[in-house]
Amino acid sequence: MRVRRLARRAAMSWPVIAATVLLAGGVLIFGILGRPSPGTTSDTFWNSLWVNGTFQTYPDAGLAVDASDVVVVGRFASVDKGRTANAAPELGPDGLLSFAKVRVKVEVVLAGSYTPNADGTLGLELFLPEASALEVMVANTPGERTLLFLRASPSGGNDAYALLNPEALVRDLPGSQTVSWAEEPWLLALGRLPFDSVVDSVRAES
């Protein structure tokens, strides 16, 4: 396991929005939102959540599985406004951090287990770099199957989970199946496989 800093992408014409976020892995991230690049609906969704900062990375799929509380394949059922956390009370409103709450309809559990919502879905928390990101997410909610490496969210309740790190997912899409900023070699290699082969490969690590 190592720590990597996300490189800032070139297309950064939106005003810079900075925040401090504590991810499930306990890594402090300084979030900056950049303009989503043109692409699929799924790309628009994930690019609206991009942050610039440091986070824990894992050298292979096996260690990522070991670090996760649960690894699932599912589809996003809905996206709603989630909780707000007061990370820096001395800053007043500027110290508030907002999250989206995604209900994931789980199709396969590849490793670990999770506490479901009352309707059987998995609750996924995603940090909102700015308030307008929620509107973008709702309008561009992905419909494809997605493999998610997750850890229990430290502050979101017993039914809330967070991504192991910002790139810890693989999507069932033609072409590149990882998020646009993914750089981990093992994750990029997975993203070039047919999605069912991705699932089999990750399952073999559990």
N, C-alpha and C positions, 0 to 999 in steps of 0.2 A: 504494500500500500504506500502511495506517495501523495504529495500535494501538488496540484497543478494550478497555474493561474490561466484563466481564459484570456486569450488574446482579443483585443478589441477589434471588432469587424470594421471594415472601411466605411460602410454605409451608415453613418451616424448623424443624420441631419435633424432628428428630433431633439428637443431640449434635453439635456442630461438630467436624469432623475436619479439621485443617489439615496441609498438606504442601507441599513445594516440588518442582516438576516442571520439567524442561527438555524441552520438546516438540521435535519434529523441526525446526521452524522456528527454533529457538534462542531462543524466548521463554520467560521465566520465569513460571510460573503458581503462584499460591497457591491450592491446591485446598481447597474446602469442599463437603462432600456434603450435599445437602438431601433431604427425603423425596420419593420419586417421586410425582407426581400420578397420579390414576386415569387410565387410558387403555388403549390396545391393548397387546398383548404387546411390540411393538416400542417403544412409549413407555416401558414399564417398564424394558426393557433399557437404553435410552439415558439415561433419567433417573437410573439408578443410577450413571452415570458423570459426571454433571454436576459441573463445578468452577466456582468463582468466581475470576476473575483477569483478567489481561491477556493478549492474544494478537494476533498479526498478522492483519489483515483485508485484503481485496482489493476494489477498487471495482467490478470486473466479472468475468465468467466467464473472459474471455480472459486476464487477469492471473493468476487462480487456476490456470488450466491451465498457463500459463508457469512458475509457481512450483512446480508439482507434478513429481515424478519420473515418476509414472504416474497416469493416471485410468482407472478401470475400472468396469464394471458386473458385479456378481457376487452370489452368495448365500452366507450364512454356513454353513459345513459343520460346524463344531464350535467350542467355546469351552473352553479349558483354562487351568490355571495357567501363567503365564509366568515370566519372570525376576524376580529381586529385585536392586535396585541400592542400594548404600550411599551415599546422597547426602550424608550428614553423619555421618562416623564418630564424631565427638565426642559425638553424641547417643545412641550405642548403638543398641538396637532401634528407638528412635523415629526414627532417621535412615534407616531402610530404606524404600524405595519398591517397591511390587509392581505387576506388570503381568499382564494376561490376554493370552493368545495365541489369536487367532482364525484359523482356516483359512478362507479365502475361495475358493470355487469361482468362478473368473473366467469370465464368459460373453462379455464384449466388452472389448477394450482400446481406449479412445478416444484416448489420447495417451500417449507415452512407452513404457517397457518395464519389466519387473520380473524379478527372479531368483526362480524358483518353488521351493517345497519339493520334496522327493523325490516326493511324490504329485501334483505339478502345481499345487497350490493356492498362493495368495498368503498369506504370513504377516503378519497385522495385529496390532500391539501396541496395547493400550488400557490407560491408567493406571487403577489401582484406588484410588479415594479411601479405601476401607477394605476390609478382608479380606472382609466379608460381601457386598460387591458382586459377587464372583465367583459366589457361589451364586445370586444374583438373575439374573445374566447367563445362567448355564447353564439355569436354569429358564424363561427367557423369550427364548431365542435366536430372533431374527427369521428368518422364512422368506422374506420378500419380496425382490425384486431391490433392490439398493442401488447407487447411483452414488457412488463414493468418490474424493475428491481426496487423493492420498497423496504423502508424501515418504519417502525411505529413513530408517529409524530410526538415529540416530547411534550407538547403543550396543547395538542388538538383534541384530547379526549381519547378514550380507549377504542374508539372506532375510526380513528383518523390515521392515515399513513402518508408518508412523504417519499419522494424519490431518493434513492441512495445517494445520488449526486445529479446535477442538472442534465446529464446526457445518458442516464442509466435507463434507456428504453430502446426498443426496436419496433418499428411499425411495419405492418403488412401492406407495403406499397411497391409499385414498380420502381426499379432503379434504386437509389439510395434510401435505405430504410431507417437510418439513424437521423438524429436531429442535425441541423446544418453546421453546428459548431463542434460536433463530436470529433475527437482526435485520438482516442485510445485505440491502438492497433487491433486488439482483440475484438473490440466493439465494431470497428469499421469492417473487419473481416466477417463478423456475424451478419452485418447489414448487407453484405453482398450475396448471401446465401438465400435460396428460396425460404419463405417464412416458416414453413413446416420443418425445414431442416434446422432453422434457428431454434425452434422450440425443442426439437430432439437433442440438439447440442447442449442447450442449457439444462434440459432435464437430466442428461447424462452426468452433469456436474453436481447434482443434488444428492 
